[in-house]
Amino acid sequence: DTVLLFEHAPVYTLGRGADENHLTASPVLAPNGVPVYRVERGGEVTFHGPGQLVVYPLIDLTREPFQQDLHWFLRKVEEVVIQTLQAYGIDGVRDEMNTGVWVDHRKVCAVGLSSSRWITTHGFALNICPDLTYFDTSIILPCGIDGRGVTSIAQIL
């Protein structure tokens, strides 16, 4: 098992469930000049870039103590993020209808997973201090969810 940690250059990604209408741009380049890629992960459209911790846990779910259940693993990932936020005095919660971790109805962490032969790929993006204008609804509909914003640890604290 391996955990990869990244801070990406600015990029928009569209997961398997993404509706291209949730990106107000061509399928190649957003209006702000940021490249757009379709990727093989769960979820919709999101932004990755500076100020964001992107974590890819590459885990074999066939081994103990894991389960061959990607939804179970997703909930465990959310719980790890919730506990991490608690260490900073932030009350993050999960929403049974929408994946990720939320603070005051705003998403602080997006989760988009995939697996092949029960080996997980992709992961989560925790907003530490990104430029939140990249999530502006004039550019994207973050995670395909209308009416709920995006936040960061820096904005909360």
JOPEDA-V793298 format. One line per field, one symbol per residue. ss: DSSP state (~ for helix, > for strand, _ for the rest). burial: I if it has 16 or more other C-alpha atoms within 10 Angstrom, else O. A space follows every 10 residues. Layout:
ss = ???
burial = ???
//
This chain:
ss = _>>>>>____ >>>>_____~ ~~>_____>_ ____>>>>__ ____>>>>__ _>>>>>>>_> _________~ ~~~~~~~~~~ ~~~~~~____ __>>>__>>> >>>__>>>>> >>>>>>__>> >>>>>>>___ _~~~~____> _~~~_____> __~~~~_
burial = OOOOOOOOOO IIIIIIOIOI OIIOIOOOII OOOIIIOIII IIIIIIIIII IIIIIIIIII IOOOOOOOOI OOIIIOIIIO IIOOIOOOOO OIIIOOOOII IIIOIOIIII IIIIIOOIII IIIIIIIIII OOOIIOOOII IIIIOOOOII IIIOOOO
//
